[in-house]
Amino acid sequence: MLPKAVFAVVCASGLAAGAAACTGSAAGVVDRDILLPKERDTVAAVVPDNATFDGLLRAQHVDDVTTQAVESTLKEKFNPRALKASQPYWLIRTLDGQFREFRYEIDATKYLRVTHGAAGAPYQAAVVPYPREVEVVAASAEISAAHNSLIGAFEAAGENIQLPLLLSEVFGGIVDFNTDLQRGDRFDVLYDRVTRDGEFTGYGDLSAAVLHHGGKTFTAIRAKGPDGKFAWYDENGRSTKRQFLASPLKFNPRVTSGFSLNRKHPIYGFSRAHLGVDYGAPYGSPVLAVTAGTVLSAGPAGDGGNQIRLRHAGGYETYYLHLSRFAAGVRAGAHVDQGEVIGYVGATGAATGPHLDYRIKRNGVFVNPLREHMNQPPGEPVPSSSMAAFAAERDRALAQIARKTTATN
């Protein structure tokens, strides 16, 4: 939406009609609105598929010289190739068709603005933040028969999918959201809720989260770590991060076949070792690198179909089989970060349907991925010199969660 503007008509002496309108009933004149002549024409639309910036302006009959000058100016602040379909934009012109202003909503927090500039600079471009309000709030969600996934539970609580996605990153080193959740598990989370003009626009930072799972309670507090960067820690200041994520897939897949040295193959019919874990998942689901590493290979691997093989610290290698395709830039020698999308679920090779075969090799020997994750040590704890500040932040955040969730339940 365009930022709101407030217009006022000021009465001045010497303008009889204006004075009469301002004096109102005292002058015996019936009050009525003063109609000002329209000075500008505004076009409000959304970006169509496969659009270019110059194409947008030309479609609105802006001449080529102006289009080229405006596009050249905005490149200082915004890459025209980053234009996204379905995003709103506005073109403002004088009544005789002269360009005055162009606005494009980059995202929910900011917009691009190109206007006439001062002498010597025909146009000026700026990325302008939208005014927004941030409120610290809490939300709770419980796994039940009706809502047996993290996403379903939070949607039932009135939240959108982005909150459980953020939360999965908090506990991704502790719980496999695809296999471990049970009825009665509950999540409490404290986060920044962002609104604009009273309407919800997204989630800001998460401050704290509590998971009640299998009779145990797991606490996560966001705080600065030894490197000065924010990370997640339990109530005692120990890192919740593990070397490996609990799963290379975020949500909804299921374990269809476990690690086994003697499993009957679903296609060939005879028994042979299955040296990984099979996750059934929708075709095209993103596959994540479970930890940072280097790509050893990304290509066809016989019965394994399209396969990615990564090398990691500590003598580990991970394998991701039957992929439909690889993510951009994933090739031998490339570095990938923990949680980075490296490929997409498929059914290539010897597969009866879309799934991911995920394997871990330690010091040259394949090991059970689910068991190996349980043996991973945590990351670095909060430094002892920062524990007092951490404890104060922990107590404040947990008290807020308790107070806010009690008030809403």
Sequence and secondary structure as in RCSB ss.txt:
>XXXX:A:sequence
MLPKAVFAVVCASGLAAGAAACTGSAAGVVDRDILLPKERDTVAAVVPDNATFDGLLRAQHVDDVTTQAVESTLK
EKFNPRALKASQPYWLIRTLDGQFREFRYEIDATKYLRVTHGAAGAPYQAAVVPYPREVEVVAASAEISAAHNSL
IGAFEAAGENIQLPLLLSEVFGGIVDFNTDLQRGDRFDVLYDRVTRDGEFTGYGDLSAAVLHHGGKTFTAIRAKG
PDGKFAWYDENGRSTKRQFLASPLKFNPRVTSGFSLNRKHPIYGFSRAHLGVDYGAPYGSPVLAVTAGTVLSAGP
AGDGGNQIRLRHAGGYETYYLHLSRFAAGVRAGAHVDQGEVIGYVGATGAATGPHLDYRIKRNGVFVNPLREHMN
QPPGEPVPSSSMAAFAAERDRALAQIARKTTATN
>XXXX:A:secstr
            TT HHHHHHHHGGGGT           EEEEEEE  TT  HHHHHHHTT  HHHHHHHHHHHT
TT  GGG  TT EEEEEEETT  EEEEEEEEETTEEEEEEE STT SEEEEEEE   EEEEEEEEEE  SS  SH
HHHHHHTT  THHHHHHHHHHTTT  TTT   TT EEEEEEEEEEETTEEEEEEEEEEEEEEETTEEEEEEEEE 
TTSSEEEE TTS B  BSS S SS SS EEEE  EEEEE TTT SEEEE SEEEE  TT EEE SS EEEEEEEE
 GGG EEEEEEETTTEEEEEEEEEEE TT  TT EE TT EEEEEB  SS SSSEEEEEEEETTEEE HHHHHHT
  B     GGGHHHHHHHHHHHHHHHHHHHHHH 
